[in-house]
Amino acid sequence: MASTVEELQKDLEEVKVLLEKATRKRVRDALTAEKSKIETEIKNKMQQKSQRKAELLENEKPAAVVAPITTGYTVKISNYGWDQSDKFVKIYITLTGVHQVPAENVQVHFTERSFDLLVKNLNGKSYSMIVNNLLKPISVEGSSKKIKTDTVLILCRKKAENTRWDYLTQVEKECKEKEKPSYDTETDPSEGLMNVLKKIYEDGDDDMKRTINKAWVESREKQAKGDTEF
């Protein structure tokens, strides 16, 4: 393009020289029109050159660095509710605004005895919940999730339908069983009472043992007399 502009400028200089020397009106008019034409063409060429230069400079600019979207820290979910039907164990997790995030941001992975939930980029945070050692096996293929208003519903399909789950996990079951009294509450109440007194006696100090012994002797004496009040 530079050579084209240079050629046009040379033509323009020559037309100007001829215009200065011309005396005939017709010749001068023709040279003046040619002069305007060449000047316009030079102007257009220069504009095109400036435009292309600007485009080249724009293309050479380094690409803008896009900051990665941060999801903040991950919050472990500890509060939830659950119930069951003949076919499913249903776990309800309340997360405000969860229905507004993209569906792919809510991920649940199932195994036969566990599931884990991950909710990404909800209000600048991620939320996770891992439940291992489910009380009974579940069907991985039949399990799923549903997203409702401010709630994630996890549906664990029971492998054995029409069976009742008293606990969600095996660990919960074991903890509850440890909390039960050492005696069997379904046996004779008097037998249960004897077991309690026996435990108190074994764990008590000398004064406690003397008190229990005295009460035991008095109770036996009353029973021998036919007085069953204790």
Residue pairs with C-beta under 8 A, 6 or more apart in sequence:
1 45
1 48
1 49
2 49
4 45
5 42
5 45
5 46
5 49
8 38
8 41
8 42
8 45
9 42
11 38
12 35
12 38
12 39
12 42
15 31
15 34
15 35
15 38
16 35
18 31
19 28
19 31
19 32
19 35
22 28
22 31
69 121
70 124
71 120
71 121
71 124
71 125
71 126
72 124
72 125
72 126
73 125
73 126
74 125
74 126
74 127
74 128
75 125
75 126
75 127
75 128
76 127
76 128
76 129
77 93
77 95
77 117
77 127
77 128
77 129
79 93
79 94
80 91
80 92
80 93
80 94
80 129
81 91
81 92
82 89
82 90
82 91
82 92
82 168
83 89
83 90
84 90
84 158
84 164
84 165
86 158
86 161
86 162
87 157
87 158
87 161
88 155
88 156
88 157
88 158
89 134
89 138
89 155
89 156
89 158
89 165
89 168
90 153
90 154
90 155
90 156
91 131
91 153
91 154
91 156
91 168
92 151
92 152
92 153
93 117
93 129
93 151
93 152
93 153
93 154
94 150
94 151
95 119
95 122
95 127
95 150
95 151
95 152
96 123
96 150
97 122
97 123
97 150
98 106
98 119
98 122
98 147
98 150
98 151
98 152
99 147
99 148
99 149
99 150
99 151
101 119
101 120
101 121
101 122
103 147
105 119
105 120
105 121
105 122
106 117
106 118
106 119
106 120
106 145
106 147
106 152
107 117
107 118
107 119
107 120
108 115
108 116
108 117
108 118
108 143
108 144
108 145
108 154
109 115
109 116
110 138
110 140
110 143
110 156
111 140
112 137
112 138
112 140
112 159
113 132
113 133
113 134
113 137
113 138
114 130
114 131
114 132
114 133
114 134
115 130
115 131
115 134
115 138
115 143
115 154
115 156
116 128
116 129
116 130
116 131
117 127
117 128
117 129
117 130
117 145
117 152
117 154
118 126
118 127
118 128
119 126
119 127
119 128
119 152
120 126
131 168
131 169
132 169
133 169
133 170
133 171
134 156
134 168
134 169
134 170
135 165
135 166
135 167
135 168
135 169
135 170
135 172
135 173
136 158
136 159
136 160
136 163
136 165
137 159
137 160
138 156
138 157
138 158
138 159
139 157
139 158
139 159
141 157
142 157
143 154
143 155
143 156
143 157
144 155
144 157
145 152
145 153
145 154
145 155
146 152
146 153
146 155
147 153
158 165
166 173
167 173
167 176
182 195
182 199
183 191
183 192
183 195
183 196
184 192
185 192
197 212
197 216
200 208
200 212
201 208
201 209
201 212
204 212
219 230
222 228
222 229
222 230
